[in-house]
Amino acid sequence: MSWFQRKLSDIPLTASLLFGVGIDRIHKTVPQTASAAGLKNKQLLLPTGRVLGGTAMLNAMIFSFGNREDESSKRFHSWNPHFFSELFKINESDLIHILKHVFKMFVFLISTPLCLTCSMCYIPQAFTSNSKRWSPYVHCLKPILKNERARVTVLPETVVDKVLIDPNSEGKVIGVKADSRGVSLKILLKNPRIPVNDATISPEVILSAGTFETPAILLRSGIGTSGV
């Protein structure tokens, strides 16, 4: 990521200039029938960050809490059918205070209600700090990497292809297969169990490749619906 791209990324509203270029995986939807009428092939861009920090380096950092009526959707019943009801019990000003304390973020226009029950237009909230993007890379990973005692290794320009599963133990993950700057390599877990005082911990593979790439990795690994 160049210096100029980094500066564009710092300003959420200009980050859209990075869509469809080198640090974006350039995913698109299938041709739409009810939207995207003015776009080429009626396809929408799905910006996905191919950069350290992920899609959080590209998106507009805007979020909203949805609407109470969303809870009636059958999609919520398999997860938490009372999600919004629990959210509505929290006072809006208290919720803003919690978000600001935990994420050290500036909620755009604090005087604007969160509109948990709004059915019309409203101003959304945004994860920004001093008019800059609040990203996990800048506020979480970067400080860790600066710590000399941190035991963290970052492989730039590396893409995980699939998860490696132990053929002798069903469902046991032993590492990942990746491509690093054109070279295929396997990254394997070591020390299956590590004693720490009175407890024992096991190394893990944690997938955090975003909304689209994470399930894609699982599918390539043979996990999930074979027909996809």
N, C-alpha and C positions, 0 to 999 in steps of 0.2 A: 504494500500500500504506500503510494508516494506521499510526499509532504502535502501536495496540493489536494489529493484525495482525502487525506486526514482532515484538512481544514474544512472541506466541504462536508465531511461526515460530522464534524463538531456542531454544525448548524443544521438542526433537523429539517428545516424547510428547504435547504439546498441539497440535502442528501439524495433527493430524487434525481439529481443530475448524474448520480452514479449508477442508476438503474440501467441494466443492459450493457455494462462495460466489464472490464476484467475482474473486478472483485465481486461481481454478481454472477450467480450460476445461470442466470437467464432462463428460468423456468417460465412456461406459459400454460394457461389453461387450455382445455379443448375448446373448439368453437362454441360460443354461447348462443342460446336461443332467446333469452329474455333480457340480455344486457350487451354491452360492448358493441352496440350497433355502428358506432363511428370508428371503430378500431379495425386494423388490418386483420382479415380472417375472423373477425369477431372474437379475438383472443385477448385475455387480460394478462399483464405481466404479474409474475409472482416473485418479487425480489427476494433472493436468498443469499446471504452473505458468504462469499468464498474468501474469507479473510479472518485473521485472528480477532475474535470478538463476535463473529457470526453476524446474523441478520440484525442484531441490535446496533450495528454500525451503519445500517442502511435505512431502517424504517423511520417513521416520523415521531416515534415515541409517544403517540397519542393512545389513550385508552378510555373506555367507558365501562359502566357497571351493568349495562343491559336494562331490561325492563321487567317488572313483576310478572307480566304475562308470559315472559319467556319460560317461566317455571312450569307452565301447562304443557310444554312440549314433551313428547314422549321420550325424547333423547335424554332428558335429565333423569328419568325414572330409573335408568340402569346405573346411574352414578350417585347423585345426591338430590333427590326430589325436593329437598327443603333448602337448597343452597341460597336462593334469593330471599326466602323468608328469614333465614338466619342473618343475612346481610342487612335486611331492612331494620332489624332490631338495633343495629349500631347507629348511634347518632352521627349525622353527616360530619359535623365539625370534629367529633372525636376520631372519626375514620381518617379525615385529612391529617389530623395531628399524628396518628399512628404511622401513616404513610410517610410523612415528612421526617419522623424520627427514625424509622427503620431504614428508609432508602435515602435519607438526606436529600430529598428531592423538593423541587418547587412545583406546587400544583397550580397550573395555569389558572389565573383568576380565582383566587380563593373565595371571593364573595359569591361566585357562581355555584349554585347547588349541584350536587352530584347527579340529580335528575334520575333517581332510582325509580321514580314513578312517571317520568315525563313520557309523553307520547308524541311531542312535536320537536322542534329544533332546539338545541342547546349547545353550549360551548363545552367541548370535551376537556378532559384532564391530560396532562403531559408530564412525562418523566424528563425534566430538564433541571439544570443547576446553573445559575448565573447565565441564563440564556444559552447554555451549551448542553449538548447531549449528555445524559446520565447513562453510561453504559457499564456493564459488568467488567469489560476489559479495563477501562480506565480506573474504575473505583474498586475493583476486586483483584483481578489478575495482575495488573501492572504493579501495585504495591507489594504483592507477594513476590514477584520476580525480582524486585529491588532488594528484598531481604536476603542477606548473604546466607542465612541458615535455612532458607526454604529449600526443601527437597522436591523441586518441580523441574521437569524437563519439557520444553515446548519444541515441537517439530514443525516449523513453518513449511508451507507448500506441501503438506502431507494430507492425503485423503484416505479415509478408511473405506475399504471395499466391502468387507464382511467380517462377521464374528466367527472365530474358530471354536468349534465344539469338540470336546474329547470324544472320539469314537468308541471308547471303552466305558464311558460314563454318560448316560443319556441326560442331556440338558446341562452338562457342566461346561462352562466357558473357560477356555485356557488361554485366550488371547485374541488378537485381531490380525487380519491381513490388510496391508495398507500400500499405498503408492506414494513414495516420497521423491519428488523431483524426477519422475520418470523411472524410478527404481522400485521394483516390487519387493516387499519385505514382510516378515512375520514378526509381530511383537508379542512375546509370550509372557504370561504371568510367572513369577518365581515365588518360592517359599509358600506353598499352599496354605500353611497356617503359621502365624507368627505370634508367639506368646508375649503378652504385655501385662506385667504384674500378675494379677489373678484372672485375667481375661485372655481370650485368644481371638485374634482377628484374621480374616482371610482377605487376600488381595481381590480386587473386583475390576471388572470392565464396566464402565459407566458410559452409556451412549447419550450424548447431548449434541446431536447434529442438526437440530431444528425440526420443524413441523413436517417437512417433506423428506429430508435426507435420513432421519432416524428410522422411520418405517421402511425406507428403501434399503438401508443396510440390513435390517432384519429379514426382509424378503429375499435379498441376495444370499443370506445366510441359511435359507431354508426354513425360516420361522414365519408363520402366517399362512394366508390363503395361497395355495399353489397356482390358482387360476389368475392371479393379479399380474 
